[in-house]
């Protein structure tokens, strides 16, 4: 929930070498990555890899199945990413930074670029995909030792050093030496019979924020002052409601309101007790891109996350796993943007963060099923059944966490208007399975079973 720093971990898998390129055993689909750069110096203020994917095959290809890897050496620095322009639209791109389990000559990490949608016809190409990456401390980058960098590539040409992956398996190109030809997949725990599961489910069938069942079920509606958000803003219980959503169900509704002043700003949060650790977390969440009335443009944050409190600066036992949606951007990024962020720790004064994040740069307005799995040293994030991020290494949590939903404004990010406006976030249900990796489709099946049985709430997770 703060400024981000990038690092991800992957595991090794077998490779098959053919024809000078390292290929997976599957057939080549006919797609090729073309690369050029406009930033040709060995030392530069940023790296500018530009790509086209061309389809030399005989049939159309679904872009959402493909990813490009750009290998580089980070020299211990954190990096940021931006899409400057893309014919397919920057909003259709997704990205993540991945750290190699074993650094190799020319690379200790890579930038992975994927697509949320799109079809590439036979004989066609994507057109320009113009990308930027830079050190977050704004020091110059050293491109001379970057595996995928080509100083002489000032016009587009096939470039095997930016390999293409199909469904996570190498399809074309040459990865940096010892990098796996397949992307890591989560280990799925065998399905636990219903009567033996340790799980939480709640569909938020409460009358109002004063409903005594909220506290009995170990939820809390926040009313205490403090961060995050606008200093001096309130967190009133009245900002948490449970209206019908027209499907026969109710939804936790968090309303964030402002008139541009601290006294006229209210934010909302509901949280469970701190007793959750490894397993699967899921929620059905409705995000909104604009206020119900009044002027738009505020940097508002809509969330689903788990957290361990910070006991002291740079507390190594701190942990946080975030879905954070910023419809109007914030933290220096343009919106709409979804952050998936996993934290090691932080310090407030002077500010220092130690986390890793991945973004999806597109509108999330409407209902979405969010899932993250905490197991085997990795935190794996899904949106509507599609894996969007995987983080591990030191960012893996060490201690039990609480489950939280909050809705707040970024300090310094209000739009300048004195007209009151209110933004709404809703949650249909929340689910947790302790010590069990549950696939997103199976999560929905369990929720449907609870509702078919008339179960509005259950919690067998020990305190």
C-alpha positions in Angstrom: 0.0 0.0 0.0 3.0 2.3 -0.5 5.7 3.1 -3.0 7.0 -0.1 -4.7 10.2 -2.0 -5.3 10.5 -4.8 -7.7 11.8 -8.4 -7.3 10.3 -11.8 -8.2 11.6 -15.4 -8.0 11.3 -18.3 -10.4 12.4 -22.0 -10.4 14.3 -24.0 -12.9 13.0 -26.6 -15.4 14.4 -28.8 -18.1 15.4 -27.3 -21.6 15.7 -28.9 -25.0 18.2 -27.4 -27.5 17.6 -27.5 -31.3 19.0 -25.6 -34.2 21.0 -23.0 -32.3 17.9 -21.9 -30.3 16.8 -23.4 -27.0 13.3 -24.6 -27.6 10.6 -26.4 -25.6 9.7 -29.8 -27.0 6.4 -28.3 -28.4 6.2 -27.1 -32.0 7.0 -23.6 -33.0 3.8 -21.6 -33.5 5.3 -19.3 -36.2 5.4 -16.1 -34.1 8.6 -14.1 -33.9 9.7 -11.2 -31.7 11.2 -8.2 -33.4 13.2 -5.7 -31.4 14.7 -2.2 -31.7 15.8 0.5 -29.3 16.2 4.2 -29.4 18.4 4.3 -26.3 21.6 2.9 -27.7 24.2 4.1 -25.2 25.9 1.7 -22.8 24.9 4.1 -20.1 21.5 5.8 -20.3 18.9 7.3 -18.1 16.5 4.5 -19.0 16.2 1.4 -21.2 13.8 1.5 -24.1 13.0 -1.9 -25.5 10.5 -1.6 -28.4 8.9 -4.7 -29.8 6.7 -6.1 -32.6 5.4 -9.6 -32.7 4.9 -10.9 -36.2 2.9 -14.0 -37.2 4.7 -16.0 -39.9 2.3 -18.9 -39.4 -0.8 -19.9 -41.3 -3.4 -19.3 -38.6 -4.5 -16.5 -36.2 -2.9 -16.5 -32.7 -4.5 -15.4 -29.4 -2.1 -12.9 -27.9 -3.2 -13.5 -24.3 -1.3 -16.9 -24.5 2.0 -15.3 -25.3 4.7 -13.5 -23.3 8.0 -11.8 -24.2 11.1 -11.8 -21.9 13.7 -9.0 -21.9 16.7 -10.0 -19.8 18.9 -7.5 -18.0 21.2 -7.0 -15.0 19.7 -4.8 -12.4 22.9 -4.2 -10.4 21.0 -4.4 -7.1 18.6 -1.6 -8.0 14.8 -1.5 -8.1 13.1 -0.8 -11.4 9.9 0.8 -12.7 8.1 0.2 -15.9 5.9 2.2 -18.3 4.3 1.6 -21.7 5.0 4.8 -23.7 2.8 3.8 -26.7 1.4 0.6 -28.3 -0.6 0.1 -31.4 -2.5 -2.7 -29.5 -3.1 -0.2 -26.6 -1.1 0.1 -23.4 -4.2 -1.0 -21.5 -4.0 -4.5 -23.1 -0.5 -5.1 -21.7 0.5 -6.7 -18.5 4.0 -7.0 -17.1 6.1 -8.3 -14.2 9.7 -8.3 -13.2 11.1 -11.7 -12.4 14.4 -12.4 -10.6 16.4 -15.4 -11.9 17.0 -18.1 -9.2 20.6 -18.2 -10.4 22.0 -15.1 -12.1 23.8 -15.7 -15.4 26.1 -13.7 -17.6 24.1 -10.8 -18.8 21.0 -11.2 -16.6 19.9 -11.5 -13.0 16.2 -10.8 -13.9 13.9 -10.2 -16.8 10.9 -8.0 -17.7 8.0 -10.2 -18.9 5.4 -8.6 -21.2 2.0 -10.3 -21.8 -1.4 -9.4 -23.2 -4.9 -9.3 -21.7 -6.6 -9.8 -25.1 -6.2 -9.5 -28.8 -5.8 -11.8 -31.9 -2.9 -11.6 -34.3 -3.8 -12.7 -37.8 -1.6 -14.8 -40.0 0.9 -12.6 -41.8 0.3 -9.6 -39.5 2.2 -8.0 -36.7 1.2 -6.1 -33.6 2.7 -2.8 -34.6 5.0 -0.9 -32.2 5.0 -1.8 -28.5 7.2 1.0 -27.0 8.3 0.3 -23.5 10.5 2.1 -20.9 12.2 0.8 -17.7 14.3 2.8 -15.3 15.9 2.6 -11.9 13.6 4.0 -9.2 16.6 5.9 -7.7 16.9 7.7 -11.1 20.6 6.6 -11.5 21.7 5.8 -15.0 21.2 2.2 -16.2 24.2 0.2 -17.5 22.9 -1.6 -20.6 26.3 -2.9 -21.7 26.0 -6.0 -19.6 22.3 -6.7 -20.4 21.7 -10.0 -22.3 18.7 -8.7 -24.4 20.1 -5.3 -25.2 21.3 -4.7 -28.7 23.0 -1.3 -29.3 23.0 -1.8 -33.1 19.3 -2.7 -33.2 18.0 0.7 -34.4 15.4 -0.8 -36.7 13.1 -3.7 -36.2 14.4 -7.2 -36.9 13.9 -10.7 -35.4 15.9 -10.8 -32.1 16.3 -14.2 -30.5 17.6 -12.7 -27.2 14.0 -11.6 -26.5 12.4 -15.0 -26.5 8.7 -15.7 -26.8 6.7 -18.0 -24.6 3.4 -19.7 -25.3 1.3 -20.7 -22.3 4.5 -20.4 -20.2 6.6 -22.7 -22.4 9.4 -21.4 -24.7 8.1 -21.1 -28.2 10.9 -19.2 -30.0 14.2 -17.5 -29.2 17.1 -18.0 -26.9 16.7 -17.4 -23.1 19.6 -16.3 -21.0 21.7 -19.4 -20.1 20.1 -21.6 -17.4 16.7 -19.7 -17.5 13.9 -22.3 -17.6 11.9 -23.0 -20.7 8.7 -23.1 -18.7 7.2 -20.7 -16.2 6.7 -22.0 -12.7 3.2 -23.4 -11.8 1.8 -23.5 -8.3 1.7 -26.8 -6.6 -2.0 -27.6 -6.1 -2.8 -29.3 -2.8 -5.1 -32.3 -3.3 -8.7 -31.4 -2.7 -9.7 -31.7 1.0 -13.2 -33.3 1.6 -15.8 -30.7 2.7 -16.1 -32.1 6.2 -12.3 -31.9 6.8 -11.6 -28.4 5.5 -10.4 -25.5 7.6 -12.0 -22.5 6.0 -13.7 -19.1 6.4 -16.7 -18.0 4.3 -18.8 -14.9 4.7 -21.3 -13.4 2.3 -21.8 -10.2 4.4 -25.5 -10.7 5.3 -25.5 -8.1 8.0 -28.1 -5.4 8.8 -25.7 -2.5 9.3 -22.2 -1.7 10.8 -23.6 -2.1 14.3 -24.9 -5.7 13.8 -23.6 -7.6 16.8 -22.8 -10.6 14.6 -19.9 -8.6 13.0 -18.0 -8.6 16.3 -19.1 -12.2 17.2 -17.6 -13.4 13.9 -14.3 -11.5 14.7 -14.8 -8.7 12.2 -14.1 -5.1 13.1 -15.5 -2.0 11.5 -12.7 0.6 11.8 -13.4 3.9 13.5 -10.0 4.9 14.8 -8.0 7.8 13.1 -4.7 7.4 11.3 -3.3 6.2 8.0 -3.4 5.4 5.2 -4.9 8.2 3.3 -5.7 11.9 4.1 -4.2 13.1 7.4 -7.1 14.1 9.6 -9.7 12.2 7.7 -12.3 10.1 9.6 -13.1 6.4 9.4 -16.8 6.4 10.4 -18.8 3.2 10.9 -21.5 4.8 8.7 -19.2 4.5 5.7 -19.6 0.7 6.0 -23.0 -0.7 4.9 -24.6 -3.9 3.6 -27.2 -3.2 0.9 -28.8 -5.7 -1.4 -27.0 -6.0 -4.8 -30.0 -7.3 -6.7 -29.0 -11.0 -6.9 -30.7 -12.0 -3.6 -27.4 -11.3 -1.8 -26.0 -8.4 0.2 -22.6 -6.8 -0.2 -20.1 -5.2 2.1 -20.0 -1.6 0.8 -17.2 0.8 1.6 -17.8 4.4 0.7 -15.0 7.0 0.5 -16.2 10.6 0.5 -14.4 14.0 0.2 -15.0 17.6 -0.4 -11.3 18.3 -0.7 -10.7 19.0 3.0 -9.5 16.8 5.8 -12.5 17.4 7.9 -14.8 16.7 4.9 -13.1 13.4 4.0 -14.2 10.0 5.3 -12.7 6.6 4.4 -13.8 3.1 5.1 -12.4 -0.2 6.3 -13.5 -3.6 7.6 -11.0 -6.2 8.8 -10.9 -9.6 10.4 -8.7 -10.8 13.2 -5.0 -11.8 12.7 -5.1 -15.5 12.4 -4.5 -16.3 8.7 -1.3 -17.5 7.1 -0.8 -20.1 4.3 -3.6 -21.2 2.1 -5.9 -19.6 -0.4 -7.6 -16.2 -0.1 -10.5 -15.1 -2.4 -13.1 -12.4 -2.7 -15.6 -11.2 -5.2 -15.1 -7.4 -5.5 -16.8 -4.7 -7.4 -14.5 -1.8 -8.3 -15.7 1.6 -9.6 -13.9 4.1 -11.8 -15.9 7.3 -11.0 -17.8 8.8 -8.1 -21.5 8.3 -7.6 -21.8 12.1 -8.1 -19.6 15.1 -8.3 -16.3 15.6 -10.1 -14.0 12.7 -10.9 -10.2 12.5 -10.8 -9.3 11.8 -7.1 -6.5 9.3 -6.5 -8.6 6.7 -4.6 -7.5 3.2 -3.6 -9.9 0.2 -3.5 -8.4 -2.9 -1.8 -8.4 -6.5 -0.7 -5.3 -7.4 1.3 -3.8 -9.3 4.3 -1.4 -7.7 6.7 0.8 -8.3 9.8 1.3 -5.1 11.8 4.6 -3.4 11.8 6.1 -3.7 15.3 9.1 -1.3 14.6 10.9 0.2 11.6 12.0 -2.5 9.1 10.4 -5.2 11.2 11.4 -8.5 9.5 8.1 -10.2 10.6 6.0 -7.6 8.9 4.0 -8.9 6.0 1.4 -7.6 3.5 -0.2 -9.1 0.4 -2.2 -6.5 -1.7 -4.7 -6.2 -4.4 -5.0 -2.4 -4.8 -7.0 -0.7 -7.6 -6.4 2.9 -8.5 -9.0 4.0 -11.1 -7.5 7.4 -11.4 -3.9 6.5 -10.9 -1.5 7.5 -8.1 2.0 6.9 -6.7 3.3 8.4 -10.0 1.4 6.0 -12.3 -1.4 6.8 -14.7 -4.7 5.0 -14.1 -6.6 2.9 -14.2 -4.1 0.5 -12.7 -4.2 -2.6 -10.5 -1.3 -3.3 -8.2 -0.5 -6.8 -6.9 2.1 -6.1 -4.2 3.9 -8.3 -1.7 5.8 -6.8 1.2 8.9 -7.7 3.2 8.9 -4.6 5.4 9.1 -0.8 5.5 10.2 2.3 7.5 8.0 5.4 7.8 10.6 8.1 8.5 12.6 8.6 6.4 10.5 6.5 4.0 12.0 3.2 2.9 10.0 0.4 1.3 11.0 -3.2 0.7 8.4 -4.9 -1.6 7.7 -6.3 -5.0 4.8 -5.6 -7.3 3.2 -6.3 -10.6 0.6 -4.2 -12.4 -2.3 -4.6 -14.8 -2.9 -1.4 -16.7 -6.6 -1.5 -17.5 -10.0 -0.6 -16.1 -11.3 -3.0 -13.4 -14.7 -1.4 -13.1 -17.3 -4.0 -12.3 -17.3 -7.3 -10.5 -14.1 -9.4 -10.4 -13.0 -12.6 -8.5 -9.7 -12.0 -6.8 -7.6 -14.9 -5.6 -4.1 -15.2 -4.1 -2.5 -18.5 -3.0 0.2 -18.5 -0.2 2.1 -21.7 -0.5 5.5 -23.3 -1.0 7.4 -20.0 -0.9 5.3 -18.2 -3.5 2.4 -15.8 -3.4 0.4 -16.3 -6.7 -2.3 -13.8 -7.7 -5.3 -14.4 -10.0 -8.0 -12.1 -11.4 -11.0 -13.8 -12.9 -9.1 -17.1 -13.1 -6.1 -15.7 -14.9 -2.7 -15.7 -13.2 -1.4 -12.1 -13.1 1.5 -12.2 -10.7 3.8 -14.5 -8.6 6.1 -13.2 -5.9 8.4 -15.1 -3.6 11.8 -15.1 -2.0 12.1 -12.8 1.0 8.7 -11.3 0.2 6.9 -14.5 1.3 5.1 -13.8 4.6 6.5 -15.2 7.9 3.6 -14.6 10.3 -0.2 -14.7 10.6 -2.1 -11.9 9.0 -5.5 -10.3 9.2 -7.9 -10.1 6.2 -8.8 -6.5 5.3 -10.9 -4.4 2.8 -10.4 -0.6 2.8 -11.2 2.3 0.6 -9.2 5.6 0.9 -7.7 8.6 -0.8 -4.0 9.1 -1.5 -2.6 12.1 0.4 -1.9 14.9 -2.1 -4.1 13.1 -4.8 -7.4 15.0 -4.4 -8.7 16.7 -7.6 -8.8 20.2 -6.1 -12.6 20.6 -6.1 -14.7 21.6 -3.1 -17.7 19.7 -4.4 -18.5 16.6 -2.3 -18.1 13.3 -4.1 -18.3 9.7 -3.0 -16.7 6.6 -4.4 -18.0 3.0 -3.8 -16.3 -0.4 -3.5 -18.3 -3.5 -2.8 -17.5 -7.1 -1.7 -20.0 -9.9 -2.4 -18.2 -12.6 -0.4 -14.8 -13.6 1.1 -13.3 -17.0 1.3 -10.1 -18.6 2.9 -8.9 -22.2 2.9 -6.2 -22.8 5.5 -3.1 -24.7 4.2 -4.8 -25.6 0.9 -4.1 -24.3 -2.6 -7.5 -24.1 -4.2 -7.8 -23.3 -7.9 -9.9 -20.2 -8.7 -12.6 -22.3 -10.4 -12.8 -24.6 -7.4 -13.1 -21.5 -5.1 -16.2 -20.4 -7.0 -17.6 -24.0 -6.7 -17.2 -23.9 -2.9 -18.9 -20.5 -2.7 -21.8 -21.8 -4.8 -22.1 -24.9 -2.5 -22.2 -22.7 0.6 -25.0 -20.6 -0.9 -26.9 -23.6 -2.2 -26.9 -24.9 1.3 -28.1 -21.6 2.8 -24.7 -21.0 4.6 -24.1 -17.3 4.9 -21.1 -17.7 7.2 -18.7 -20.3 8.5 -15.3 -20.1 10.2 -13.3 -23.1 11.3 -9.9 -21.4 11.2 -8.4 -21.6 14.7 -7.5 -18.4 16.5 
